[in-house]
Amino acid sequence: MNTVDIYTTPTCPFCIKAKKLLSTLGLNYTEHNVEESFEEMVKIFSEKFGKSVSTVPQIIINDNYIGGYTDLEALYKSGKLNEYLLK
């Protein structure tokens, strides 16, 4: 089973698009609303993934940093998203 975490804020249009794409692909995800803990998310991503993030959504699949919505969409369209999914 795949583990998908998505860090979002409620009004972010790219967050909404990312969740819709994940759902369309049949991927269950855990959503983390970071509206009130954005700085904590920034710290976690810096420490765990060595990434300096400043936007949402931020997507992790099976402990692999994917990036934001456009990164997720690009992986999907190129067929490379399957490389991150458990078979």
C-alpha positions as CSV (number, residue, x, y, z in Angstrom):
1,M,0.0,0.0,0.0
2,N,1.3,3.4,-1.0
3,T,1.8,6.1,1.6
4,V,1.0,9.6,0.3
5,D,1.2,12.7,2.4
6,I,0.1,16.1,1.1
7,Y,0.7,19.3,3.0
8,T,-1.9,21.9,2.1
9,T,-3.9,25.0,3.1
10,P,-7.7,25.1,2.6
11,T,-7.8,27.8,0.0
12,C,-4.9,26.8,-2.2
13,P,-6.0,26.1,-5.8
14,F,-3.0,23.9,-6.5
15,C,-3.7,21.9,-3.4
16,I,-7.2,21.3,-4.6
17,K,-5.9,20.2,-8.0
18,A,-3.3,17.9,-6.4
19,K,-5.9,16.2,-4.2
20,K,-8.2,15.7,-7.2
21,L,-5.4,14.2,-9.3
22,L,-4.4,11.8,-6.4
23,S,-8.0,10.8,-6.0
24,T,-8.5,10.3,-9.8
25,L,-5.4,8.0,-9.7
26,G,-7.0,6.0,-6.9
27,L,-4.3,7.0,-4.4
28,N,-5.4,7.5,-0.8
29,Y,-3.6,10.3,0.9
30,T,-3.2,11.8,4.3
31,E,-3.7,15.6,4.2
32,H,-1.8,17.8,6.6
33,N,-3.3,21.3,6.9
34,V,-0.4,23.6,7.5
35,E,-2.3,26.9,7.5
36,E,-1.4,27.5,11.1
37,S,1.9,25.6,11.2
38,F,3.6,26.6,7.9
39,E,6.9,27.4,9.6
40,E,7.0,24.0,11.2
41,M,6.4,22.4,7.7
42,V,9.3,24.4,6.3
43,K,11.6,23.2,9.1
44,I,10.6,19.6,8.6
45,F,11.2,19.6,4.8
46,S,14.5,21.3,5.3
47,E,15.7,18.7,7.9
48,K,14.2,15.6,6.4
49,F,14.5,16.2,2.6
50,G,17.1,19.0,2.4
51,K,14.5,21.1,0.6
52,S,13.7,24.8,1.1
53,V,10.0,25.0,0.5
54,S,7.9,28.1,0.5
55,T,4.6,27.0,-1.1
56,V,1.9,24.4,-0.8
57,P,1.1,21.7,-1.7
58,Q,4.1,19.7,-0.8
59,I,3.7,16.0,-1.7
60,I,5.5,12.9,-0.4
61,I,5.0,9.5,-1.9
62,N,6.4,6.5,0.0
63,D,9.0,8.7,1.7
64,N,10.1,10.2,-1.6
65,Y,9.8,14.0,-2.0
66,I,7.8,14.7,-5.1
67,G,7.3,18.5,-4.9
68,G,4.2,20.5,-5.7
69,Y,1.2,20.0,-8.0
70,T,3.1,20.8,-11.2
71,D,5.8,18.2,-10.2
72,L,3.1,15.6,-9.5
73,E,1.3,16.3,-12.8
74,A,4.6,16.2,-14.8
75,L,5.5,12.8,-13.3
76,Y,2.0,11.5,-14.1
77,K,2.0,12.8,-17.7
78,S,5.5,11.4,-18.3
79,G,4.6,8.0,-16.9
80,K,7.3,8.3,-14.3
81,L,5.0,8.5,-11.3
82,N,4.8,4.7,-11.3
83,E,8.5,4.6,-10.3
84,Y,7.4,6.0,-6.9
85,L,4.5,3.7,-6.4
86,L,4.6,0.3,-4.8
87,K,3.4,-2.4,-7.1
